[in-house]
Amino acid sequence: MRPRLSYSNVVSTLCLLLLLGGGAAYAASHLSKNSVGSKQLKRNAVTTAKVKNEAITSAKVKKGTLTGSDINLKKLGTVPSAEHAAGADVANSLAPAEPIHMVGDPGQVPFLNGAENFPGEPPFRFQKAGFYKDHDGVVHLKGAVRAGKGGAFGPFTPIFNLPPGYRPTPNTESAFVGGATEVLIAGGGTTLEGVNVEGDVLASEKNLILLEGITFRAES
């Protein structure tokens, strides 16, 4: 081919190459709308730098693909208030826990028949007698007492009286064992030997009567 090369041939070839290159550049810079699809994009052609900030929305993320390792927990804000969540609504509807009613305290039910809180001796200190009702309507007794000598019904004597709303089911007696001592709690309308003892907490005349752990459902 060398003998056939001439100045005109070289110039015309260069012009052709320039025209073709320029045409391709022109075409690349003047693409028609929607003419580039996934087939025209090379793998990994779209990089992070080419994605506009906040352009990716949750609708574009496949459900169930994000895991804990994909989320920076330190960047999360505080959890929204659960004030209106179902569990919170239940908790908010509950009344505050009532205080323990201490037997023998001013304004509280008195001891009966000479009963008293068991004094104990150091280092042993027993809790004072008391009662309260929880959110589920269960009455709890607490403390340790010493029964008196009067008002006995056989081996039992009343030590204090539970007010209405804190008694067992009417016309029933609940029996418990506190230490080595039996404890009876009479529901409404209960009588012993013809005497009304409704609401009475009765115990045998022992030195130490443990009430701690005695529970029963209150009358409805």
C-alpha positions in Angstrom: 0.0 0.0 0.0 2.9 2.4 0.6 3.3 3.2 -3.2 -0.4 4.2 -3.3 -0.2 6.5 -0.2 -0.5 10.2 -1.1 -1.0 13.4 0.8 -4.7 13.5 -0.3 -5.3 9.9 0.9 -3.8 10.7 4.4 -5.8 13.9 4.8 -9.1 12.3 3.7 -8.5 9.4 6.1 -7.9 11.7 9.0 -11.0 13.8 8.2 -13.1 10.6 8.2 -11.8 9.5 11.6 -12.4 13.0 13.0 -15.9 13.0 11.7 -16.7 9.6 13.1 -15.2 10.5 16.5 -17.0 13.8 16.7 -20.3 12.1 15.7 -19.9 9.6 18.4 -19.2 12.4 20.9 -22.1 14.3 19.7 -24.4 11.3 19.9 -23.2 10.6 23.5 -23.9 14.2 24.5 -27.2 14.4 22.8 -29.0 11.2 23.7 -32.7 11.1 23.2 -35.0 10.8 26.2 -35.4 7.3 27.7 -32.9 5.9 25.2 -30.5 4.5 27.9 -31.6 1.4 29.7 -30.1 -1.2 32.0 -28.5 -2.9 29.0 -26.5 0.2 28.1 -25.1 0.5 31.7 -22.0 -1.5 32.6 -21.9 -3.4 35.8 -21.0 -1.2 38.8 -21.3 1.9 36.5 -23.5 3.8 39.0 -21.4 4.6 42.1 -22.2 6.3 45.4 -20.9 9.6 44.1 -23.3 9.5 41.1 -26.4 9.0 43.4 -28.1 12.2 44.5 -28.3 12.8 48.3 -31.6 11.5 49.8 -32.6 10.2 46.4 -33.1 6.6 47.7 -36.4 6.2 49.5 -37.8 3.3 51.6 -40.0 2.3 48.7 -36.8 1.5 46.7 -35.4 -0.8 49.4 -36.5 -4.4 49.2 -38.5 -5.4 52.2 -36.7 -7.7 54.7 -33.2 -6.9 53.3 -31.9 -4.5 56.0 -30.4 -6.1 59.1 -29.1 -4.7 62.4 -25.6 -4.5 60.9 -26.9 -2.1 58.2 -28.1 0.4 60.8 -25.9 2.6 62.9 -27.7 2.4 66.2 -25.8 5.4 67.5 -27.5 7.5 64.8 -31.0 6.6 65.9 -33.0 9.1 67.8 -35.0 8.4 71.0 -37.8 5.9 70.8 -41.2 7.7 70.4 -43.4 7.9 73.4 -45.3 4.7 74.1 -48.0 6.7 75.8 -50.7 5.5 73.4 -49.4 2.0 73.0 -51.7 -0.8 74.1 -49.5 -1.9 77.0 -49.0 1.7 78.1 -52.8 2.3 78.0 -53.3 -0.7 80.4 -50.5 0.4 82.7 -51.9 4.0 82.8 -55.4 2.7 83.6 -54.2 0.9 86.8 -54.6 2.8 90.0 -51.5 3.4 92.1 -50.6 0.6 94.5 -52.3 1.3 97.8 -50.2 1.7 100.9 -50.1 -1.0 103.6 -52.8 -0.6 106.3 -50.9 -1.0 109.5 -53.0 -2.6 112.2 -53.1 -0.5 115.4 -51.9 2.8 113.8 -54.0 5.9 114.1 -56.9 5.8 111.7 -56.4 2.1 111.0 -58.2 -1.0 112.4 -57.2 -1.7 116.0 -55.9 -4.9 117.6 -58.6 -6.9 119.4 -58.5 -8.8 122.7 -55.1 -7.6 123.8 -53.3 -8.8 120.6 -50.2 -6.8 119.6 -47.3 -6.8 117.2 -44.7 -9.4 118.2 -41.8 -7.4 119.7 -39.0 -9.8 119.0 -35.5 -9.2 120.3 -32.3 -8.0 118.5 -31.1 -9.0 116.1 -34.5 -10.5 115.2 -37.1 -7.8 114.3 -40.5 -8.8 112.9 -42.5 -6.6 110.6 -45.6 -5.0 112.1 -49.0 -6.5 111.2 -50.7 -5.0 108.2 -52.7 -5.7 105.1 -53.2 -4.4 101.6 -55.0 -5.3 98.3 -53.2 -5.5 95.0 -54.4 -4.6 91.5 -55.9 -8.1 91.0 -58.1 -7.9 94.1 -55.9 -10.2 96.2 -55.5 -9.3 99.9 -52.0 -9.8 101.4 -51.4 -10.0 105.1 -48.0 -9.2 106.6 -46.1 -9.1 109.9 -46.0 -11.1 113.1 -48.4 -10.7 116.1 -49.0 -12.1 119.5 -52.6 -13.0 120.3 -54.4 -11.9 123.4 -56.3 -13.9 125.9 -59.9 -12.7 125.6 -62.8 -13.4 123.2 -61.7 -16.9 122.5 -63.8 -19.3 120.4 -62.3 -22.6 121.4 -58.6 -22.4 120.6 -59.0 -19.3 118.5 -59.3 -15.6 119.4 -59.8 -12.6 117.1 -56.6 -10.5 116.7 -58.0 -7.8 114.4 -60.9 -7.2 112.0 -60.6 -6.7 108.2 -62.9 -4.0 106.9 -65.4 -4.6 104.1 -63.7 -5.1 100.7 -60.7 -6.9 102.3 -62.6 -10.0 103.5 -63.0 -13.4 101.9 -66.1 -14.5 100.2 -69.2 -14.1 102.5 -70.1 -17.1 104.7 -66.7 -18.7 104.3 -63.7 -19.2 106.4 -60.2 -19.3 105.0 -57.7 -21.3 107.0 -53.9 -20.8 106.9 -50.9 -22.0 108.9 -48.5 -19.2 110.0 -45.5 -21.0 111.5 -47.0 -23.5 113.9 -50.1 -21.4 114.3 -53.4 -21.8 112.5 -55.1 -18.6 111.3 -58.7 -18.3 110.3 -60.1 -15.4 108.3 -63.9 -15.1 108.3 -65.9 -13.8 105.4 -68.9 -11.6 105.7 -71.9 -13.0 107.5 -69.8 -15.7 109.3 -70.6 -16.7 112.9 -68.8 -18.8 115.5 -70.8 -20.1 118.4 -73.6 -17.7 117.4 -71.3 -14.7 117.4 -70.8 -12.6 114.3 -67.1 -12.8 113.4 -67.3 -11.5 109.8 -63.9 -10.0 108.8 -62.2 -11.3 111.9 -58.6 -12.6 111.6 -58.5 -15.3 114.3 -55.5 -17.2 115.6 -54.8 -19.8 118.3 -53.2 -18.4 121.5 -49.6 -19.1 120.6 -46.7 -16.9 121.4 -45.8 -16.1 117.7 -48.3 -15.8 114.9 -46.8 -15.2 111.4 -49.1 -13.5 108.9 -46.5 -13.0 106.2 -47.4 -14.8 103.0 -51.1 -15.2 103.7 -53.1 -14.2 100.7 -56.7 -14.6 99.5 -59.0 -13.1 96.9 -61.2 -10.3 98.3 -65.0 -10.5 98.3 -66.6 -9.3 95.2 
